[in-house]
Amino acid sequence: MTKTIYIAAALLIGTDGRTLLVRKRGTLAFMQPGGKIEATERPIDALARELLEELNLHIDPLQASYLGQFSAPAANEPGFEVKCELFQVSIAEAVEPAAEIEEVIWVDQSSHADLVLAPLTRDFILPIYLRASPKP
């Protein structure tokens, strides 16, 4: 039986139209920033907390657009599935890795082909981003 991890994640869009991916310390796969939803939290509040912890990024929850719920195998926890509440957030602020985040990278349509991607990012979130982003 598959165990489920409930997370909130962000499709962060910078002023240049690129989107941010993160890689946790000791892992290979890049994914959206975000994290686990605590039992007493709304998904958007969990996202705001996680972005502050992981990237020193303050967001206004009212500026986040809900994109839906998606599920995929967890990238770093074998036998687990992640169920993600996904929000799009546009930002102009700089971000810096904090907490368990080792690396951040901004990607666009042509700059992520060689990256190892988490299944959720690869199969659901980047396709949403790519459909919405302008073609070069």
N, C-alpha and C positions, 0 to 999 in steps of 0.2 A: 504494500500500500504506500502510495506517494505521500510524503509530508508536505505541507504548504507553508510558505513564508509569505506574509502579507507585507507589501512594500508600497511606498509612494515614490515616484520618480519624476524627473523633470526633463522635458525636451527643451533645454536652454538654447535660446537663439540670441547670438550677439548682434551688434549693430551692423556687422558686415555680412550677416546672413548665415554664418557658419554655426554649427551646433557643437556643444561641449560634451566630450566623453571623459570618463575617469577610469583609472586603474587602481585597485586596492593594493596595498603593500603585500608582497609575497604571492601575487597572482599574475596571470598573463592576459586575461580578457578585459577589454575595455567595455564600459557600459555607461548608462545614464547615471548622473548623480542622484542620490536619494537614499532611502533606507527603510528599515522596518517601522511599521506603524505600531505604536504602543496601544495597549488595550483601551486606554481612556482618550485616545487622540482621534481627531478627524484626520483623514488622509492629507488634506492641505496643510494642517498644522504640523503633521509629521514631516512633510516635505520642507516646510520653512525651517524647522528645527535641524533637520539633516543637512540642508544647504549651509546653514550657519556653522554647524559643527565641521563639515567636510571641506568647505570652500571659503569660509569666512564671508559668506554672501547673505546679505539681508534681502528678503523679498517681501513684497506686499501681497499677501494671499489673495486679495481682491483683484490683483492684476494677472493671476494665473488662470488659464483657460483649460477646463477639463476636457481631455481627449478620449477617455474611456478606460476600460479595464481589460488587461491583457495577461495571458499566462504562458509560461514557457519553463523548460527545465532550468534549474538554478545553475549558474556558471561555476560556482565555487563550492557547492554543497551537494555531493552526489546523493541521488535518491530523493532530492527535494525539488519541488516546483515553486516558482515565484508567481504570485498573483499580484499584479501591479496596477495601481491607480495612477494614471499618467496625466500630467499637466504640462502645458506649454507655457513657458515664461520667457519674455524678452528682457534682456539685460544690457546695460551699458557699462556696468562696473567690472573692474578687474577681479579675477578669482585667483586663489592660491591654494595649493593642496594643504590640507590639515587632517588631523585625526588619522584615520587609516588610509587616506588617499595618498598614493605615492606619485601619481603622474596625472596630469590633465592635458588634453589635446583638443584643439578646435579642428573640426573636419567639415568638408563640404562634399559635393557630389563626387569629386574625383580624388579625394585625399584619404580615403579610408580603406581602399582595396587590400592593402597588405596587413591590416591590423587584425589581431585575434579579437573577435567580438563575442560578447555574451549572447546566448540564443535569443533572449528577449529583444536586445538591441538589434541584432542581425535580422531577425525574422519579422519584427513588428514595428519597432520604433524608428529605425533608420528608413524603412520604406515610407512611413508617414512623412518624415522629414523630406525625403527625396521627391515625393509627389508634390509637396507644397513649395519646394524651393525653385527659384527661377533657373532655367537652363542656361549654360554659358553660351 
